[in-house]
Amino acid sequence: MTTLALEHGDLLDFAHAARYEWLLTNGRGGFACGTVAQACTRRYHGWLVASLRPPVQRTLLVAKCDVAVVYRGTRYALGSNEYADGTLHPRGYLMLTRFALEGQLPVWTWAVSDLRVTQRLWMAQGSNTTYMRFAIEAASAPVEVVVEPLCSHRDYHGSLRGGNAWPVRPLADGCVIEAWSQATPYQLGEKPGTLAVPRDLISIEGTVQAFRGP
């Protein structure tokens, strides 16, 4: 059931697209939240805020993901970021054709030429895990989806500057990040699914990216 829908004309203005926010919870003190524009405008915004001692000690582990698609030789950034001096880069909100809440789950739809791609986010109940799923709804050429997680490890009331060289341990389907020796490690993973477009198109329809805390 769709409880909220914003169409393309509602999303062309960044201030408008960033004013609308969504929230997911896991029933144990963890949550994910952000803006329709996918820009973090509050320190509390994050796609995985884990409760390390449920229901307290909320810790931001994944702030968001910068997502891009490579289509017909051109890379298109789908997300948006706002910097301290007011710079907006990239401006993926301009390609948003629709945002909807399906129940409580946020769903974005972008269009680039004849390509249409959707993204969904949800949290596992009782678990510090956020799932992200992409679907190629329409395309006439190969599509590559690039996901760049913005990882962190801080109290959700605090702040943290970038440039940290944290150890990353590779896994067969992802990696484990341990910010420092006493930090709680967490996992980024990928689970391929079934293609919903012809198999000669490179897509990750059905691919689920998982951010898993303790």
C-alpha positions in Angstrom: 0.0 0.0 0.0 1.4 3.4 -1.0 1.1 5.9 1.8 3.0 8.8 0.2 4.0 9.5 -3.4 6.0 12.4 -4.8 6.3 12.9 -8.5 9.0 14.4 -10.7 7.7 17.9 -10.5 7.8 17.7 -6.7 11.5 16.6 -6.7 13.2 19.1 -8.9 13.9 21.6 -6.1 16.6 20.3 -3.7 15.2 22.1 -0.7 11.9 20.5 -1.3 13.3 17.0 -1.9 15.5 17.3 1.1 12.7 18.4 3.4 10.9 15.1 3.1 12.3 12.4 5.3 11.8 8.7 5.8 12.3 6.4 8.8 12.8 2.6 9.2 13.1 0.9 12.6 14.1 -2.7 13.6 12.2 -3.0 16.9 15.4 -3.2 19.1 16.5 0.5 19.1 18.2 0.6 15.7 17.0 2.6 12.8 17.6 4.0 9.3 16.5 7.4 8.1 17.3 10.0 5.5 15.9 12.4 3.0 14.1 11.8 -0.3 17.0 13.5 -2.0 19.4 11.0 -0.4 21.5 13.8 1.1 22.3 13.6 4.8 21.1 16.9 6.3 21.1 15.8 10.0 23.8 14.1 12.0 21.1 11.5 12.9 20.6 10.5 9.2 22.0 7.0 8.4 21.1 3.9 6.6 22.3 1.7 9.5 22.2 3.1 13.0 22.7 0.1 15.2 21.8 -0.3 18.8 24.8 -2.0 20.3 23.2 -2.5 23.7 19.5 -2.6 22.9 17.8 -0.4 23.1 20.6 2.1 23.7 24.2 2.9 22.5 23.0 3.8 19.1 25.9 3.9 16.7 26.0 5.2 13.1 27.7 2.5 11.0 26.6 3.3 7.4 25.7 6.9 6.7 24.4 6.2 3.2 25.4 4.9 -0.1 26.4 6.9 -3.2 24.8 5.1 -6.1 25.6 5.5 -9.8 24.6 3.8 -13.0 26.8 3.4 -16.1 24.6 3.4 -19.1 25.6 3.7 -22.8 29.1 4.8 -21.8 28.1 7.5 -19.4 28.1 7.4 -15.6 25.1 9.0 -13.8 25.1 9.7 -10.1 21.7 9.0 -8.6 22.3 10.3 -5.1 22.8 13.9 -3.8 25.2 15.5 -1.3 25.1 19.0 0.2 28.4 20.4 1.5 29.1 23.0 4.2 29.5 25.8 1.7 26.2 25.0 0.1 27.6 23.1 -2.9 25.3 20.4 -4.2 27.1 17.5 -5.8 26.0 15.3 -7.3 22.4 16.3 -8.2 20.8 12.9 -8.7 17.5 14.2 -7.4 17.0 15.9 -10.8 16.7 12.4 -12.3 14.2 11.2 -9.7 10.8 10.6 -11.4 9.1 9.3 -8.3 9.5 8.7 -4.6 7.0 6.6 -2.7 6.5 5.0 0.7 5.2 1.5 0.2 3.7 1.1 3.7 6.8 2.4 5.5 9.4 1.3 3.0 11.1 4.1 0.9 11.2 3.5 -2.9 13.0 5.7 -5.4 12.6 5.6 -9.1 15.1 7.3 -11.5 15.0 7.7 -15.2 17.9 8.3 -17.5 17.0 8.3 -21.2 15.1 5.0 -21.6 16.6 3.5 -18.5 14.4 3.2 -15.4 15.8 1.9 -12.1 14.3 1.6 -8.7 15.8 1.3 -5.2 14.2 0.0 -2.0 15.4 0.0 1.6 14.1 -2.0 4.5 15.3 -3.2 7.9 15.1 -6.7 9.4 13.0 -6.8 12.5 15.0 -7.7 15.6 18.3 -7.3 13.8 20.8 -4.5 13.1 20.5 -5.1 9.4 19.5 -2.8 6.6 18.7 -4.2 3.1 18.9 -2.3 -0.2 17.5 -3.7 -3.4 17.8 -2.4 -7.0 15.6 -3.3 -10.0 16.2 -2.4 -13.6 12.6 -1.7 -14.7 13.5 -0.8 -18.3 16.6 -0.6 -20.4 17.7 -1.1 -24.0 21.5 -1.5 -23.3 23.7 -3.0 -20.7 23.5 -1.4 -17.2 26.1 -1.3 -14.5 25.1 -0.2 -11.0 27.9 1.1 -8.7 27.3 1.3 -5.0 29.8 3.2 -2.7 28.9 2.8 1.0 29.9 5.8 3.2 31.0 3.9 6.3 31.3 5.3 9.8 31.5 4.2 13.4 30.4 6.9 15.8 27.8 7.7 18.4 24.7 8.9 16.6 24.8 12.2 18.6 28.5 12.9 17.6 30.4 13.7 14.4 33.3 12.2 12.6 35.6 13.5 9.8 36.5 11.4 6.8 39.9 10.1 5.8 40.0 7.2 8.2 42.0 4.1 6.9 40.0 1.4 8.6 40.9 -2.3 8.2 38.7 -4.1 5.7 38.5 -7.9 5.7 37.2 -9.3 2.4 34.5 -12.0 2.3 33.2 -14.1 -0.6 30.1 -11.9 -0.8 31.2 -8.7 0.9 33.6 -7.5 3.6 33.9 -6.8 7.3 34.9 -3.4 8.7 36.5 -2.9 12.1 37.1 0.8 12.7 39.7 0.2 15.4 40.8 -2.7 17.6 38.0 -2.3 20.2 35.3 -1.3 17.8 32.4 -3.6 17.1 32.9 -5.0 13.6 30.2 -4.9 11.0 29.6 -6.4 7.6 28.7 -5.2 4.1 27.3 -8.0 1.9 25.8 -8.7 -1.5 23.3 -11.4 -2.5 22.6 -11.8 -6.2 19.0 -12.6 -7.2 17.0 -13.2 -10.4 17.3 -10.9 -13.4 14.0 -9.4 -14.4 15.3 -8.2 -17.8 16.9 -10.1 -20.7 20.1 -11.8 -19.5 22.2 -10.0 -22.1 21.7 -6.9 -20.0 24.1 -6.5 -17.1 22.0 -5.6 -14.1 21.6 -6.3 -10.5 17.9 -6.8 -10.4 17.2 -8.8 -7.3 20.6 -8.0 -5.8 20.4 -7.2 -2.2 23.0 -5.2 -0.5 23.1 -5.8 3.3 24.6 -3.7 6.0 24.8 -5.9 9.1 25.7 -4.8 12.6 26.2 -6.9 15.7 
